[in-house]
């Protein structure tokens, strides 16, 4: 079963400003759980005049308590640990000339429990006509037609899919079919499909519950994401890039003081392996 949440809204800022704010949106007061962002690929296509970017976000993340109650302890691991983290893979395409941007974000952790794929389309409003002044002496009207760049329309779509227990159930179902076809025991042939049907129903019920929980959290997350973008956009309007960078510095300090997120990330990386610690990047031009 797949659940899809869709929402449309607008920003009262030009498309170039919104596109810039998108790449500078972390950290902000509504996303203090974001530890770091790193650009892992970026290229510009001169022929199409489009910018392609792939980024990796490291976030402090915990499974919702309601989901934890549905999961067996054997697969939880450190899911309820205060220091647990998750990675989000983000890809984007920006076409400044045509005035649109497509983005996609997906979780890389706990995908067997719940896979979340968020797609957004940012677009400059089209078909807006501005009428010029009339020349009263000659009686003719002078029309100036162009698209106003005073806002940005956004369409968001989030797809949620839980595969919890799916692989295990498929193996069990194959085993049941194989045993039923080769066994001469009538009772076994009748009993195995019944058990398989019950397990199928139980698995689907748990998956549906997890997807519903994810749906509720998605609504909240999109609302916070919009508020965070508005904070960055307001900083751009008031003080330009300097104000945005100063705001990012304050938000990093606040996140560090409130939860010690960066300190925990670095210490956890050193404890988990002898390899180089995960990079926490602060370059505002290559990271959000």
Buried (B, 14 or more C-beta within 10 A) or exposed (E): EEBEBEBEEEBEBBBBBBBBBBBBBBBBBBBBBBBBBBBEEEEEEEEEEBBBBBBBBBBBBBBBEEBEEBBEEEEBEEBEEEBBBBBBBBBBBBBBEBBBBBBBBBBEBBEEBBBBBBBBBBBBBEEEEEEEEEEEEEEEEEEEEEEEBEBBBBEBBBBBBBBBBBEEBEEBBEEBEEEBEEEEEEEEBEEBEEEBEEBBEEBBEBBEBBBBBBBEBBEEBBEBBBEBBBBBBBBBEEEEEEBBBEBBEEBBEEBBEEBEBBEBBBEBBEEEEEEEBBBBBEEBEBBB
